[in-house]
Amino acid sequence: MSSPRLSDLPVILWLRQDLRLADNPALAAAVATGRPVIPLFILHQASDGRDWGAASLWWLDKSLRSLDADLRSRGSRLILRRGDPAMILPALAQELRAQLFWNRLYGQSAVGRDSDLKAEFGAISCNGSLLVEPWAVKTGTGGTYQMFTPFWKAAQGVIEDTVVHRAPEQIPAPDQWPDSDPIDDWTLQPSKPDWSKDFEGTPGEAGAHAALTQFIRAHLDDYPRGRDRPDIAGTSRLSAHLHWGEIGPRQIRAAIEKAGGPAAAKFMAELGWREFNHHLLYQHGALYERNIRRDFDRFQWRHDPEGLQAWKEGRTGYPMVDAGMRQLWTTGFMHNRVRMVVASFLIKHLLIDWREGEAWFWDTLVDADEANNPANWQWSSGSGADAAPFFRIFNPVAQGERFDPHGEYVRRWIPELAHLPAKTIHQPGQGVEGYPGPIVDHAMARQRALAAFKAMRAD
């Protein structure tokens, strides 16, 4: 019996956080071999080595279903497996005598595993998730950047010209497909109770492109102002799509460059901040575990389970904070300006370890990302790279008055306060029935936080 020809042997396309067909370098490379392609997704941990949060899995469920439908329209399908890729991939590759293709991840847990697999199987890896990879941006002395502005200036100098590739019209299929888990068996959709019934967003590649088109058409020109206003739809809502790779940063960059206008650079800087966070993940490892600035290891956090629970449930008595936390629980999303306000409140008003807040966001945000989520929390705490100074303590009342000037955001999420006029709606302690008084005094909390920071620096 003759051995199969090389052209008849399949290749495995290992999909991770690149759940799209257009501008997917690993998919393009796999199709270019002319051999049958087996798209494979393995449900495992995030690239920093921890289990996915529940809201992320809700999004993933729908994204995988959408991707499978897109693949089937091109003569292919998605194979699903659950478990450790370091065990599943070698067994499947040896069984099928298949070459491996994938787009790179940048968490150190994933990098170590992928390096071992690449050495064993001669896999082909590509860049499908960043504009520029971590090792391509170096300081003049060959080091890594810890400040965003010089990082982004240097990065823009090495980003290659944007060339976006179309999705393949057909994807060669094998004569026989390997076994696949039914996605319903993964039970990624919550039930009893279904806390996701009011979640927002349309997972999948088509949903990502619709969100980008809508943002450019309706909101890009006003982005520098609209991005800070939670009472209006001024942001792109692309973060979850980017996290799961339903759209790539090169595609977004090309669309923004084509649209042009004075706001384009501001929005591109937000993509740059995402790049910076992923470079930090590559440099420092699991960002959710430890402070980048190690002097913060001496900070004396308070143990306050009641305060933490009030914060989670939107019962702090500060309307801007509570509106954000209720939006998060209801929709799986929170406006970026409000994320900064609620993070500052937990860290500096309550002196609760930023890791507690990061863990809650990780579980409840549909866009929870192993780079962005902890890096942004460390920015708020002052413990991260290029972080806000600890003594920058947001006044949640002033933040509400400035960025929700008519009170519409608070009215939407705190109906108990809907009858209050704009001039008072952000004030705590108004004795409204059904709404709690403030759990901490702002002036006292500010002084306590500054004293704790001073004590840390004195140690």
C-alpha positions as CSV (number, residue, x, y, z in Angstrom):
1,M,0.0,0.0,0.0
2,S,1.5,3.3,-1.1
3,S,2.1,6.2,1.3
4,P,-0.1,9.3,0.8
5,R,1.3,12.1,-1.2
6,L,2.3,15.2,0.8
7,S,-0.4,17.2,-1.0
8,D,-3.0,14.8,0.4
9,L,-1.9,15.2,4.0
10,P,-3.9,17.9,5.9
11,V,-2.7,20.9,7.8
12,I,-4.1,21.9,11.1
13,L,-5.0,25.6,11.6
14,W,-5.1,26.1,15.3
15,L,-7.4,29.0,16.0
16,R,-7.2,30.8,19.3
17,Q,-7.8,34.6,19.5
18,D,-8.1,35.0,15.8
19,L,-11.6,33.9,15.1
20,R,-12.0,35.3,11.6
21,L,-11.4,34.5,7.9
22,A,-10.4,37.8,6.5
23,D,-6.8,39.0,7.0
24,N,-5.9,35.9,9.0
25,P,-2.2,35.2,8.2
26,A,-2.2,31.7,9.6
27,L,-5.3,30.8,7.6
28,A,-3.8,32.3,4.4
29,A,-0.6,30.4,4.9
30,A,-2.4,27.1,5.5
31,V,-4.6,27.6,2.4
32,A,-1.5,28.5,0.3
33,T,-0.1,25.0,0.9
34,G,-2.9,23.6,-1.3
35,R,-3.4,20.9,1.2
36,P,-6.7,20.1,3.1
37,V,-7.1,22.5,6.1
38,I,-8.6,21.4,9.4
39,P,-9.6,24.5,11.4
40,L,-9.3,23.6,15.1
41,F,-10.3,25.4,18.3
42,I,-9.2,24.1,21.7
43,L,-11.0,25.4,24.7
44,H,-8.3,26.0,27.3
45,Q,-6.9,28.8,29.4
46,A,-6.0,32.3,28.4
47,S,-2.5,33.0,27.2
48,D,-1.5,34.1,30.7
49,G,-2.4,30.7,32.1
50,R,-5.7,31.4,33.9
51,D,-9.3,30.2,33.2
52,W,-11.5,32.5,31.1
53,G,-14.2,34.6,32.8
54,A,-17.8,33.7,32.4
55,A,-18.7,36.8,30.3
56,S,-15.8,36.1,27.9
57,L,-17.1,32.5,27.5
58,W,-20.6,33.8,26.7
59,W,-19.1,35.8,23.8
60,L,-16.8,33.0,22.7
61,D,-19.8,30.6,22.4
62,K,-21.5,32.9,19.9
63,S,-18.2,33.7,18.1
64,L,-17.4,30.1,17.5
65,R,-20.9,29.4,16.2
66,S,-20.5,32.3,13.8
67,L,-17.1,31.2,12.7
68,D,-18.3,27.7,12.0
69,A,-21.1,29.0,9.8
70,D,-18.6,31.1,7.9
71,L,-16.3,28.1,7.4
72,R,-19.1,25.9,6.2
73,S,-20.1,28.5,3.6
74,R,-16.6,27.9,2.2
75,G,-16.6,24.2,2.2
76,S,-15.0,23.7,5.6
77,R,-16.0,23.5,9.3
78,L,-14.7,24.1,12.8
79,I,-13.4,21.2,14.9
80,L,-13.8,21.7,18.6
81,R,-11.7,20.0,21.4
82,R,-11.5,20.8,25.1
83,G,-8.4,20.2,27.2
84,D,-4.6,20.9,27.2
85,P,-3.3,21.8,23.8
86,A,0.1,20.4,24.7
87,M,-1.6,17.0,24.8
88,I,-4.3,17.4,22.2
89,L,-2.2,18.9,19.4
90,P,0.7,16.4,19.3
91,A,-1.8,13.5,19.3
92,L,-3.9,14.9,16.5
93,A,-0.9,16.0,14.4
94,Q,0.7,12.6,14.7
95,E,-2.6,10.8,13.9
96,L,-3.2,12.9,10.8
97,R,0.5,13.4,9.9
98,A,-0.4,17.1,9.7
99,Q,1.6,20.2,9.8
100,L,0.6,22.9,12.3
101,F,-0.3,26.6,11.6
102,W,-1.3,29.3,14.1
103,N,-1.2,33.0,14.9
104,R,1.0,33.9,17.8
105,L,-0.1,34.7,21.4
106,Y,2.0,36.8,23.7
107,G,1.4,35.7,27.3
108,Q,4.4,33.8,28.7
109,S,2.4,30.7,29.4
110,A,1.3,30.5,25.8
111,V,4.8,31.5,24.5
112,G,6.5,28.7,26.4
113,R,4.0,26.0,25.3
114,D,4.0,27.2,21.6
115,S,7.8,27.3,21.5
116,D,7.9,23.6,22.6
117,L,5.3,22.6,20.0
118,K,7.0,24.6,17.3
119,A,10.4,22.9,18.0
120,E,8.7,19.4,18.0
121,F,6.6,19.8,14.8
122,G,8.2,22.6,12.8
123,A,4.9,24.6,13.0
124,I,4.3,27.8,11.1
125,S,3.4,30.7,13.3
126,C,2.3,34.2,12.2
127,N,1.3,37.6,13.6
128,G,-2.4,37.9,13.4
129,S,-3.2,40.1,16.5
130,L,-0.7,43.0,16.7
131,L,0.4,45.9,14.5
132,V,4.0,45.3,15.6
133,E,5.4,42.4,17.7
134,P,7.1,43.0,21.1
135,W,10.6,42.1,19.9
136,A,10.4,44.6,17.1
137,V,10.2,47.8,19.3
138,K,13.4,48.5,21.2
139,T,14.9,51.6,22.9
140,G,18.1,53.1,21.6
141,T,20.0,50.9,24.0
142,G,18.2,47.7,23.0
143,G,15.8,47.7,26.0
144,T,12.0,47.7,26.2
145,Y,9.8,50.7,26.6
146,Q,8.0,51.3,29.9
147,M,6.4,54.6,28.9
148,F,3.6,54.7,26.3
149,T,4.4,57.9,24.4
150,P,8.0,57.0,23.4
151,F,6.8,53.4,22.8
152,W,4.1,54.5,20.4
153,K,6.4,56.9,18.6
154,A,8.9,54.1,18.0
155,A,6.3,51.5,17.1
156,Q,4.8,53.7,14.4
157,G,8.3,53.9,12.8
158,V,8.4,50.1,12.4
159,I,4.8,49.2,11.6
160,E,4.6,47.9,8.1
161,D,2.3,49.3,5.4
162,T,-1.2,48.1,5.9
163,V,-2.2,45.4,3.4
164,V,-5.4,43.7,4.3
165,H,-6.1,40.3,2.7
166,R,-9.6,39.1,1.7
167,A,-11.0,35.9,3.2
168,P,-10.4,32.8,1.0
169,E,-13.4,31.9,-1.2
170,Q,-12.9,28.2,-0.6
171,I,-11.0,26.3,2.0
172,P,-9.8,22.8,1.0
173,A,-11.4,20.1,3.2
174,P,-10.0,16.7,4.1
175,D,-11.7,13.5,2.9
176,Q,-12.5,12.6,6.5
177,W,-12.9,15.0,9.4
178,P,-11.6,14.2,12.9
179,D,-14.0,14.0,15.8
180,S,-15.4,17.2,17.2
181,D,-17.1,18.2,20.5
182,P,-20.6,19.5,20.1
183,I,-20.5,23.1,21.2
184,D,-23.6,22.7,23.3
185,D,-21.8,20.2,25.5
186,W,-19.4,23.0,26.6
187,T,-22.4,24.9,28.2
188,L,-20.7,28.3,27.7
189,Q,-24.2,30.0,27.6
190,P,-25.4,30.6,31.2
191,S,-28.7,29.2,32.4
192,K,-30.6,29.0,35.7
193,P,-30.3,31.9,35.9
194,D,-29.4,33.4,32.5
195,W,-27.6,36.5,33.7
196,S,-26.6,37.3,30.1
197,K,-30.1,38.1,28.7
198,D,-29.4,41.8,28.4
199,F,-25.8,41.5,27.2
200,E,-24.8,43.8,24.4
201,G,-22.9,43.2,21.2
202,T,-23.0,40.9,18.2
203,P,-20.2,38.4,18.4
204,G,-18.6,37.2,15.2
205,E,-16.7,38.5,12.3
206,A,-19.7,40.1,10.6
207,G,-20.6,41.8,13.9
208,A,-17.1,43.2,14.2
209,H,-17.2,44.8,10.7
210,A,-20.6,46.2,11.4
211,A,-19.4,47.8,14.6
212,L,-16.4,49.3,12.8
213,T,-18.5,50.6,9.9
214,Q,-21.0,52.2,12.3
215,F,-18.2,53.8,14.4
216,I,-16.5,55.4,11.4
217,R,-19.8,56.6,9.9
218,A,-21.4,58.0,13.0
219,H,-18.8,58.6,15.7
220,L,-15.2,58.9,14.5
221,D,-15.2,62.6,13.8
222,D,-16.4,63.3,17.4
223,Y,-14.2,60.7,19.0
224,P,-11.9,62.9,21.0
225,R,-14.9,64.3,22.9
226,G,-17.4,61.4,22.6
227,R,-14.9,58.8,24.0
228,D,-15.3,60.4,27.5
229,R,-19.1,60.7,27.5
230,P,-20.8,57.6,28.9
231,D,-24.2,59.2,28.2
232,I,-23.7,59.0,24.4
233,A,-22.6,56.3,22.0
234,G,-19.2,57.8,21.2
235,T,-16.9,54.8,21.4
236,S,-16.1,52.0,18.9
237,R,-17.3,49.0,20.9
238,L,-14.6,46.9,19.1
239,S,-12.8,45.7,22.2
240,A,-14.5,42.3,22.5
241,H,-14.1,41.8,18.7
242,L,-10.4,42.6,18.9
243,H,-9.9,40.4,22.0
244,W,-11.2,37.3,20.2
245,G,-9.7,38.3,16.9
246,E,-13.0,38.6,15.0
247,I,-11.3,41.6,13.5
248,G,-7.6,42.5,13.5
249,P,-5.8,45.7,14.2
250,R,-4.5,45.9,10.7
251,Q,-8.0,45.9,9.3
252,I,-9.0,48.6,11.8
253,R,-6.0,50.7,11.0
254,A,-6.6,50.4,7.2
255,A,-10.2,51.5,7.7
256,I,-9.3,54.5,9.9
257,E,-6.6,55.6,7.5
258,K,-9.0,55.5,4.7
259,A,-11.6,57.5,6.6
260,G,-9.0,60.1,7.7
261,G,-10.0,63.2,9.5
262,P,-8.6,65.0,12.6
263,A,-9.8,62.3,15.0
264,A,-8.0,59.4,13.3
265,A,-4.7,59.9,15.2
266,K,-6.5,60.0,18.5
267,F,-8.3,56.7,17.8
268,M,-5.1,55.1,16.5
269,A,-3.4,56.0,19.8
270,E,-6.0,53.8,21.5
271,L,-4.9,51.0,19.3
272,G,-1.4,51.9,20.3
273,W,-2.3,51.6,24.0
274,R,-3.6,48.1,23.2
275,E,-0.3,47.3,21.6
276,F,1.6,48.7,24.6
277,N,-0.3,46.5,27.0
278,H,0.4,43.4,24.9
279,H,4.1,44.3,24.9
280,L,3.9,44.6,28.7
281,L,2.3,41.1,28.9
282,Y,5.1,39.7,26.8
283,Q,7.8,41.4,29.0
284,H,6.4,40.8,32.5
285,G,4.3,37.7,32.3
286,A,0.9,37.3,34.1
287,L,0.1,41.0,34.7
288,Y,-2.9,40.1,36.9
289,E,-0.7,38.5,39.6
290,R,1.9,41.0,40.6
291,N,2.8,44.7,40.5
292,I,5.0,45.9,37.6
293,R,6.4,48.5,40.0
294,R,7.6,46.2,42.8
295,D,7.6,49.0,45.4
296,F,3.8,48.6,45.4
297,D,4.4,45.2,47.0
298,R,4.7,47.1,50.3
299,F,1.3,48.8,49.9
300,Q,-1.0,48.1,52.9
301,W,-4.3,47.2,51.3
302,R,-7.5,47.0,53.5
303,H,-9.5,43.8,53.9
304,D,-13.0,45.1,53.4
305,P,-15.4,42.3,52.1
306,E,-18.5,44.4,52.7
307,G,-17.1,47.4,50.8
308,L,-16.0,45.1,48.0
309,Q,-19.4,43.6,47.7
310,A,-21.1,47.0,47.7
311,W,-18.8,48.1,44.9
312,K,-19.6,44.9,42.9
313,E,-23.3,45.4,43.3
314,G,-23.4,49.2,42.6
315,R,-24.3,50.1,46.2
316,T,-21.6,52.5,47.1
317,G,-23.9,55.6,47.3
318,Y,-21.8,57.4,44.6
319,P,-24.1,57.5,41.5
320,M,-21.4,57.5,38.8
321,V,-19.7,54.5,40.4
322,D,-22.9,52.6,40.9
323,A,-24.2,53.3,37.4
324,G,-21.0,51.8,36.0
325,M,-21.1,48.7,38.1
326,R,-24.8,48.1,37.2
327,Q,-24.1,48.6,33.5
328,L,-21.3,46.0,33.8
329,W,-23.5,43.4,35.5
330,T,-26.4,44.0,33.1
331,T,-24.7,44.3,29.8
332,G,-21.2,42.7,30.2
333,F,-19.7,46.1,29.2
334,M,-18.7,49.4,30.9
335,H,-17.8,52.7,29.3
336,N,-14.0,53.3,29.4
337,R,-14.2,56.6,31.3
338,V,-16.4,55.0,33.9
339,R,-14.0,52.1,34.2
340,M,-11.4,54.5,35.4
341,V,-13.8,56.1,37.9
342,V,-14.9,52.8,39.5
343,A,-11.3,51.5,39.6
344,S,-10.1,54.6,41.3
345,F,-12.9,54.4,43.8
346,L,-12.1,50.8,44.7
347,I,-8.4,51.3,44.9
348,K,-8.2,54.7,46.5
349,H,-11.5,55.4,48.3
350,L,-11.7,51.9,49.7
351,L,-8.0,50.9,49.6
352,I,-8.9,47.5,48.3
353,D,-6.2,45.6,46.3
354,W,-6.5,46.3,42.6
355,R,-6.3,42.6,42.0
356,E,-9.8,42.2,43.5
357,G,-11.3,44.6,41.0
358,E,-9.3,43.1,38.1
359,A,-10.7,39.7,39.0
360,W,-14.3,41.0,39.0
361,F,-13.8,42.7,35.6
362,W,-12.2,39.5,34.3
363,D,-15.3,37.5,35.1
364,T,-17.9,40.0,34.1
365,L,-16.6,41.9,31.0
366,V,-17.2,40.4,27.6
367,D,-14.0,42.1,26.5
368,A,-11.8,41.0,29.4
369,D,-8.3,40.6,27.9
370,E,-5.2,39.2,29.5
371,A,-3.2,42.2,28.6
372,N,-5.6,45.2,28.7
373,N,-7.6,44.3,31.8
374,P,-4.7,43.9,34.3
375,A,-2.5,46.6,32.6
376,N,-5.3,49.1,32.9
377,W,-6.0,48.2,36.5
378,Q,-2.3,48.6,37.3
379,W,-2.5,52.0,35.5
380,S,-5.2,53.1,37.9
381,S,-3.4,51.8,41.0
382,G,-0.1,53.5,40.1
383,S,1.7,50.1,40.1
384,G,2.0,49.7,36.4
385,A,4.1,50.9,33.5
386,D,3.5,54.5,32.7
387,A,0.8,54.5,35.3
388,A,-1.3,57.3,36.7
389,P,0.3,58.6,39.9
390,F,-1.3,57.2,43.0
391,F,-2.1,60.7,44.2
392,R,-4.4,61.2,41.2
393,I,-7.6,60.4,43.0
394,F,-10.8,60.8,41.0
395,N,-13.6,62.6,42.7
396,P,-16.6,60.5,41.5
397,V,-19.0,63.4,41.9
398,A,-16.9,65.8,39.8
399,Q,-16.3,63.0,37.2
400,G,-20.1,62.5,36.9
401,E,-20.8,66.2,36.6
402,R,-18.1,66.6,34.0
403,F,-18.7,63.6,31.8
404,D,-22.4,63.0,32.4
405,P,-23.5,66.6,32.6
406,H,-27.2,66.0,32.1
407,G,-27.3,62.9,34.3
408,E,-28.6,60.6,31.5
409,Y,-26.1,57.9,32.2
410,V,-27.0,57.7,35.9
411,R,-30.7,57.9,35.1
412,R,-30.4,54.9,32.8
413,W,-28.7,52.6,35.3
414,I,-30.1,53.9,38.6
415,P,-33.8,54.4,38.1
416,E,-34.2,55.3,41.8
417,L,-32.5,58.6,41.0
418,A,-34.2,59.2,37.7
419,H,-36.4,62.0,39.1
420,L,-33.4,64.1,40.3
421,P,-32.3,67.2,38.4
422,A,-28.9,67.2,36.6
423,K,-27.5,69.7,39.1
424,T,-27.9,67.2,42.0
425,I,-28.1,63.8,40.5
426,H,-24.4,63.0,41.0
427,Q,-24.4,64.0,44.7
428,P,-24.2,61.2,47.3
429,G,-26.3,61.1,50.4
430,Q,-29.6,62.6,49.2
431,G,-31.8,60.2,51.2
432,V,-33.6,58.8,48.1
433,E,-35.7,55.8,49.1
434,G,-34.2,52.6,47.8
435,Y,-30.7,54.1,47.2
436,P,-28.0,53.8,49.8
437,G,-26.0,56.6,51.4
438,P,-22.3,56.8,50.7
439,I,-20.2,54.0,52.2
440,V,-17.2,56.3,52.6
441,D,-16.6,60.0,52.8
442,H,-14.7,61.3,49.8
443,A,-12.5,63.8,51.7
444,M,-11.6,61.3,54.4
445,A,-10.9,58.6,51.9
446,R,-8.7,60.9,49.9
447,Q,-6.6,61.7,52.9
448,R,-6.4,58.1,54.0
449,A,-5.2,57.0,50.6
450,L,-2.5,59.7,50.5
451,A,-1.3,58.6,53.9
452,A,-1.2,55.0,52.8
453,F,0.8,56.0,49.8
454,K,3.2,58.0,51.9
455,A,3.7,55.2,54.3
456,M,4.5,52.8,51.4
457,R,7.2,55.2,50.1
458,A,8.7,55.6,53.6
459,D,9.1,51.8,54.1
